[in-house]
Amino acid sequence: MPAKANPAYYRFAAIKAWVDGENDCRTGFMYEPYVGIQDTDPPGGKGTLVTNQTLANRFSALANKNQKISMLHCSGDAEADIGLNAYESLSKTQTSNTIKRIEHFGMFQLTPAQLKRGVALKKNNFHLSSQPIWLLELVSADYENMGTARAKTGYQFKTMIRAGLEPAASTDMTGIYLGNIDPFKAIYATVTRQSDMGIFEHQEAIRVRDAIRIWAIWPAKAVGEDKVTGSIEVGKYADMAVLSDNIFTIPKHSLKDVKASMTVVGGRVVYKSN
């Protein structure tokens, strides 16, 4: 990092390990095989184990020792337990209570036991990253790859919030899927439960206010920055957006069409619409 880099913008905060692959590619590591057989499936049809339990434990302990956030990518149900196991073990021996994250926790499937374990880890600084936009992109693939029973347990935002977890939204943007950048489409999906195969598990629909928390204060907490950003308060950076519509009063179906009219970062206007 250059000597003059502003730490408010650039800092070494976290380190990530891929524990498995992706469920939509049938490489997320699962307890039971994916539905059907495809030529590209890993042997056994249960996905790909990239980082085993021993290595996940070592990784999270190393991050903790160096005062960095540990981020374990866990897509499959078997991998979620490996991530939880690692953090439960670390919590018994940690040198400080650093942030412990599971990337994609509960997105594709979530069991009651895993939910309970995640909640128990909250006191040990457990956070999760979520991708609400995937409701509009991957629900159909989940049904195709995992079958109805497993697919129905995904994207349980209301359940996680009510249990005390604070899902932090992200785009998971890596240079493709440009539509993932738009937070308003993701907010629309969590509030209406619209998916790429129609309304999906409508009982998991959340309030607009909670959707904003998923996109603002909880992501700030998940990277340890909630004292300086994530909400508009005295003493925090003036990071905010002026929206084209009042998202608390417009019809829910219109949330997907909301735009940012102005964006302010650190008190400086960095964008204005025409």
Kinemage of the C-alpha trace (Angstrom):
@kinemage 1
@onewidth
@group {chain A} dominant
@subgroup {mainchain}
@vectorlist {calphas} color= white
{ca met a 1} P 0.000 0.000 0.000
{ca pro a 2} L 1.414 3.469 -0.849
{ca ala a 3} L 2.577 5.410 2.209
{ca lys a 4} L 0.088 8.189 1.517
{ca ala a 5} L -2.953 5.950 0.939
{ca asn a 6} L -5.958 7.092 2.957
{ca pro a 7} L -6.877 4.265 5.385
{ca ala a 8} L -10.511 5.382 5.185
{ca tyr a 9} L -10.465 4.055 1.604
{ca tyr a 10} L -7.682 1.464 1.565
{ca arg a 11} L -6.788 -1.001 4.300
{ca phe a 12} L -5.988 -4.683 4.657
{ca ala a 13} L -9.098 -5.729 6.552
{ca ala a 14} L -9.875 -9.341 5.727
{ca ile a 15} L -8.729 -12.549 4.107
{ca lys a 16} L -10.954 -15.061 2.332
{ca ala a 17} L -10.725 -18.795 1.722
{ca trp a 18} L -12.865 -20.822 -0.662
{ca val a 19} L -14.106 -23.818 1.281
{ca asp a 20} L -16.195 -25.155 -1.605
{ca gly a 21} L -17.563 -24.096 -4.986
{ca glu a 22} L -20.944 -22.735 -6.086
{ca asn a 23} L -24.313 -24.464 -5.862
{ca asp a 24} L -25.493 -23.146 -9.214
{ca cys a 25} L -22.423 -24.837 -10.740
{ca arg a 26} L -23.108 -27.982 -8.675
{ca thr a 27} L -19.761 -27.571 -6.895
{ca gly a 28} L -21.004 -26.321 -3.517
{ca phe a 29} L -20.151 -29.161 -1.103
{ca met a 30} L -23.303 -31.003 -0.008
{ca tyr a 31} L -24.284 -33.801 2.360
{ca glu a 32} L -26.435 -35.413 -0.327
{ca pro a 33} L -25.788 -35.545 -4.102
{ca tyr a 34} L -27.192 -32.992 -6.493
{ca val a 35} L -30.261 -34.004 -8.493
{ca gly a 36} L -29.471 -36.017 -11.600
{ca ile a 37} L -26.054 -36.647 -13.102
{ca gln a 38} L -24.108 -34.248 -15.302
{ca asp a 39} L -20.846 -34.809 -17.142
{ca thr a 40} L -19.242 -31.904 -15.312
{ca asp a 41} L -20.168 -33.101 -11.798
{ca pro a 42} L -17.253 -33.830 -9.431
{ca pro a 43} L -16.943 -37.524 -8.449
{ca gly a 44} L -19.730 -38.535 -6.083
{ca gly a 45} L -22.025 -35.735 -7.210
{ca lys a 46} L -21.810 -33.869 -3.901
{ca gly a 47} L -19.767 -30.912 -5.093
{ca thr a 48} L -16.181 -29.898 -4.433
{ca leu a 49} L -14.386 -29.770 -1.089
{ca val a 50} L -11.665 -27.139 -1.490
{ca thr a 51} L -10.706 -26.539 2.147
{ca asn a 52} L -11.182 -29.341 4.664
{ca gln a 53} L -11.973 -28.890 8.354
{ca thr a 54} L -8.357 -28.882 9.499
{ca leu a 55} L -7.359 -26.235 6.981
{ca ala a 56} L -10.451 -24.114 7.689
{ca asn a 57} L -9.560 -24.165 11.397
{ca arg a 58} L -5.966 -23.136 10.647
{ca phe a 59} L -7.047 -20.404 8.273
{ca ser a 60} L -9.484 -18.770 10.690
{ca ala a 61} L -6.968 -19.013 13.540
{ca leu a 62} L -4.268 -17.376 11.397
{ca ala a 63} L -6.579 -14.505 10.474
{ca asn a 64} L -7.485 -14.033 14.134
{ca lys a 65} L -3.832 -14.061 15.194
{ca asn a 66} L -3.135 -11.271 12.718
{ca gln a 67} L -6.193 -9.206 13.709
{ca lys a 68} L -7.893 -9.703 10.336
{ca ile a 69} L -11.440 -10.651 9.431
{ca ser a 70} L -11.768 -14.315 8.496
{ca met a 71} L -14.065 -14.900 5.515
{ca leu a 72} L -14.936 -18.514 4.682
{ca his a 73} L -16.789 -19.083 1.405
{ca cys a 74} L -19.355 -21.802 2.181
{ca ser a 75} L -22.134 -22.465 -0.345
{ca gly a 76} L -23.202 -26.048 0.338
{ca asp a 77} L -24.870 -27.348 3.490
{ca ala a 78} L -21.898 -29.563 4.386
{ca glu a 79} L -19.549 -26.603 3.977
{ca ala a 80} L -21.688 -24.361 6.174
{ca asp a 81} L -21.052 -26.782 9.016
{ca ile a 82} L -17.309 -26.761 8.326
{ca gly a 83} L -17.357 -22.961 8.592
{ca leu a 84} L -19.398 -23.035 11.793
{ca asn a 85} L -17.128 -25.729 13.237
{ca ala a 86} L -14.064 -23.594 12.508
{ca tyr a 87} L -15.493 -20.550 14.250
{ca glu a 88} L -16.774 -22.498 17.245
{ca ser a 89} L -13.289 -23.956 17.668
{ca leu a 90} L -11.612 -20.578 17.223
{ca ser a 91} L -13.907 -18.944 19.776
{ca lys a 92} L -12.460 -21.230 22.463
{ca thr a 93} L -8.820 -20.311 21.776
{ca gln a 94} L -8.899 -16.884 20.087
{ca thr a 95} L -6.489 -14.149 21.098
{ca ser a 96} L -9.073 -11.438 20.375
{ca asn a 97} L -12.701 -11.351 19.299
{ca thr a 98} L -12.131 -10.553 15.627
{ca ile a 99} L -14.923 -10.699 13.034
{ca lys a 100} L -15.695 -14.196 11.737
{ca arg a 101} L -17.688 -14.345 8.504
{ca ile a 102} L -19.288 -16.988 6.352
{ca glu a 103} L -19.798 -15.812 2.803
{ca his a 104} L -23.187 -16.936 1.397
{ca phe a 105} L -24.384 -18.425 4.705
{ca gly a 106} L -27.987 -19.571 4.266
{ca met a 107} L -28.323 -18.441 0.679
{ca phe a 108} L -28.933 -21.789 -0.993
{ca gln a 109} L -30.116 -23.783 2.013
{ca leu a 110} L -30.252 -23.373 5.782
{ca thr a 111} L -31.163 -25.923 8.438
{ca pro a 112} L -32.648 -25.034 11.844
{ca ala a 113} L -29.515 -26.443 13.497
{ca gln a 114} L -27.235 -24.210 11.421
{ca leu a 115} L -29.385 -21.176 12.184
{ca lys a 116} L -29.157 -21.928 15.902
{ca arg a 117} L -25.391 -22.340 15.725
{ca gly a 118} L -25.001 -19.063 13.847
{ca val a 119} L -27.041 -17.209 16.451
{ca ala a 120} L -24.958 -18.728 19.262
{ca leu a 121} L -21.802 -17.457 17.546
{ca lys a 122} L -23.055 -13.852 17.461
{ca lys a 123} L -21.401 -13.143 20.810
{ca asn a 124} L -18.141 -14.198 19.188
{ca asn a 125} L -18.513 -11.632 16.395
{ca phe a 126} L -20.049 -13.924 13.769
{ca his a 127} L -21.382 -12.225 10.650
{ca leu a 128} L -22.642 -13.429 7.293
{ca ser a 129} L -22.620 -12.031 3.814
{ca ser a 130} L -25.776 -12.511 1.751
{ca gln a 131} L -26.695 -11.923 -1.875
{ca pro a 132} L -30.386 -10.934 -2.084
{ca ile a 133} L -30.146 -10.317 -5.831
{ca trp a 134} L -29.790 -14.062 -6.354
{ca leu a 135} L -33.507 -14.402 -5.662
{ca leu a 136} L -33.970 -12.978 -9.160
{ca glu a 137} L -31.322 -15.195 -10.732
{ca leu a 138} L -30.740 -18.561 -9.042
{ca val a 139} L -33.929 -19.908 -7.423
{ca ser a 140} L -34.853 -21.850 -10.555
{ca ala a 141} L -31.347 -23.347 -10.692
{ca asp a 142} L -31.621 -24.302 -7.012
{ca tyr a 143} L -34.778 -26.312 -7.685
{ca glu a 144} L -33.170 -27.960 -10.695
{ca asn a 145} L -29.911 -28.824 -8.937
{ca met a 146} L -31.037 -29.550 -5.377
{ca gly a 147} L -34.705 -30.503 -5.582
{ca thr a 148} L -37.677 -28.900 -3.860
{ca ala a 149} L -36.968 -29.815 -0.226
{ca arg a 150} L -33.499 -28.280 -0.120
{ca ala a 151} L -34.247 -25.335 -2.407
{ca lys a 152} L -37.191 -24.200 -0.260
{ca thr a 153} L -34.843 -23.582 2.701
{ca gly a 154} L -32.804 -20.881 0.949
{ca tyr a 155} L -32.921 -17.092 1.278
{ca gln a 156} L -34.568 -17.115 4.723
{ca phe a 157} L -34.021 -13.421 5.401
{ca lys a 158} L -36.970 -12.941 7.760
{ca thr a 159} L -36.089 -16.088 9.706
{ca met a 160} L -32.468 -15.012 10.102
{ca ile a 161} L -33.399 -11.482 11.173
{ca arg a 162} L -35.990 -12.681 13.692
{ca ala a 163} L -33.436 -15.110 15.138
{ca gly a 164} L -31.001 -12.263 15.750
{ca leu a 165} L -28.649 -12.613 12.804
{ca glu a 166} L -27.896 -9.526 10.751
{ca pro a 167} L -27.438 -10.593 7.115
{ca ala a 168} L -25.124 -8.186 5.317
{ca ala a 169} L -25.914 -7.716 1.649
{ca ser a 170} L -23.280 -7.802 -1.054
{ca thr a 171} L -23.311 -7.923 -4.834
{ca asp a 172} L -20.694 -10.705 -4.998
{ca met a 173} L -19.594 -8.732 -8.040
{ca thr a 174} L -16.489 -10.089 -9.746
{ca gly a 175} L -16.631 -8.353 -13.105
{ca ile a 176} L -19.660 -10.088 -14.596
{ca tyr a 177} L -23.418 -10.055 -13.946
{ca leu a 178} L -23.573 -6.252 -14.093
{ca gly a 179} L -27.208 -6.274 -12.946
{ca asn a 180} L -26.015 -7.378 -9.505
{ca ile a 181} L -24.752 -3.865 -8.847
{ca asp a 182} L -28.296 -2.491 -8.460
{ca pro a 183} L -29.297 -2.650 -4.760
{ca phe a 184} L -32.855 -1.542 -5.458
{ca lys a 185} L -33.651 -4.665 -7.471
{ca ala a 186} L -32.310 -6.710 -4.570
{ca ile a 187} L -34.421 -4.740 -2.075
{ca tyr a 188} L -37.441 -5.308 -4.323
{ca ala a 189} L -36.759 -9.053 -4.291
{ca thr a 190} L -36.475 -9.319 -0.501
{ca val a 191} L -39.637 -7.283 0.079
{ca thr a 192} L -41.805 -8.945 -2.586
{ca arg a 193} L -40.041 -12.347 -2.720
{ca gln a 194} L -40.181 -12.175 -6.504
{ca ser a 195} L -37.754 -14.673 -8.034
{ca asp a 196} L -36.776 -15.988 -11.436
{ca met a 197} L -39.536 -18.582 -11.069
{ca gly a 198} L -42.273 -16.434 -9.548
{ca ile a 199} L -43.049 -15.679 -5.906
{ca phe a 200} L -40.716 -17.745 -3.728
{ca glu a 201} L -41.561 -18.598 -0.089
{ca his a 202} L -43.586 -15.425 0.477
{ca gln a 203} L -43.555 -15.865 4.260
{ca glu a 204} L -39.888 -14.812 4.188
{ca ala a 205} L -40.714 -11.343 2.815
{ca ile a 206} L -39.227 -8.540 4.924
{ca arg a 207} L -40.011 -4.866 5.547
{ca val a 208} L -38.345 -2.150 3.493
{ca arg a 209} L -36.697 -0.862 6.668
{ca asp a 210} L -35.042 -4.234 7.260
{ca ala a 211} L -33.992 -4.381 3.617
{ca ile a 212} L -32.201 -1.055 4.125
{ca arg a 213} L -30.455 -2.474 7.193
{ca ile a 214} L -29.314 -5.418 5.055
{ca trp a 215} L -27.761 -2.957 2.608
{ca ala a 216} L -26.435 -0.305 5.021
{ca ile a 217} L -25.726 -0.793 8.721
{ca trp a 218} L -25.260 -4.562 8.742
{ca pro a 219} L -22.618 -4.589 5.979
{ca ala a 220} L -20.777 -1.888 7.928
{ca lys a 221} L -20.848 -4.126 10.997
{ca ala a 222} L -19.652 -7.087 8.946
{ca val a 223} L -16.430 -5.253 8.075
{ca gly a 224} L -16.000 -3.563 11.457
{ca glu a 225} L -16.866 -0.067 10.205
{ca asp a 226} L -20.202 0.557 11.910
{ca lys a 227} L -18.652 3.270 14.125
{ca val a 228} L -17.876 5.411 11.091
{ca thr a 229} L -20.367 4.464 8.371
{ca gly a 230} L -23.534 2.493 7.620
{ca ser a 231} L -25.975 5.098 8.922
{ca ile a 232} L -26.368 8.876 8.899
{ca glu a 233} L -25.291 9.968 12.389
{ca val a 234} L -23.157 12.630 14.026
{ca gly a 235} L -19.553 11.461 14.117
{ca lys a 236} L -19.785 9.217 11.055
{ca tyr a 237} L -18.636 9.878 7.520
{ca ala a 238} L -21.215 11.718 5.443
{ca asp a 239} L -21.817 8.755 3.131
{ca met a 240} L -25.328 8.815 1.706
{ca ala a 241} L -27.499 8.695 -1.373
{ca val a 242} L -30.463 10.845 -2.396
{ca leu a 243} L -33.042 8.611 -4.049
{ca ser a 244} L -35.466 9.248 -6.878
{ca asp a 245} L -38.441 8.047 -4.820
{ca asn a 246} L -39.576 7.626 -1.226
{ca ile a 247} L -38.979 3.906 -0.834
{ca phe a 248} L -41.162 3.749 2.285
{ca thr a 249} L -44.308 4.943 0.495
{ca ile a 250} L -44.112 3.794 -3.127
{ca pro a 251} L -45.765 0.491 -4.175
{ca lys a 252} L -43.520 -2.487 -3.492
{ca his a 253} L -43.345 -3.447 -7.152
{ca ser a 254} L -41.843 -0.017 -7.911
{ca leu a 255} L -38.826 -0.550 -5.666
{ca lys a 256} L -36.932 -2.155 -8.539
{ca asp a 257} L -37.130 1.106 -10.516
{ca val a 258} L -35.656 3.391 -7.843
{ca lys a 259} L -32.453 5.222 -8.805
{ca ala a 260} L -29.803 7.199 -6.970
{ca ser a 261} L -30.207 10.879 -7.887
{ca met a 262} L -27.127 11.921 -5.939
{ca thr a 263} L -24.330 10.111 -4.116
{ca val a 264} L -22.236 11.685 -1.356
{ca val a 265} L -19.034 10.066 -0.057
{ca gly a 266} L -17.290 11.593 2.937
{ca gly a 267} L -19.309 14.758 2.485
{ca arg a 268} L -18.252 15.142 -1.148
{ca val a 269} L -20.774 14.867 -3.988
{ca val a 270} L -19.401 12.214 -6.343
{ca tyr a 271} L -22.447 11.690 -8.557
{ca lys a 272} L -25.472 13.601 -9.772
{ca ser a 273} L -28.063 12.337 -12.239
{ca asn a 274} L -29.058 14.404 -15.236
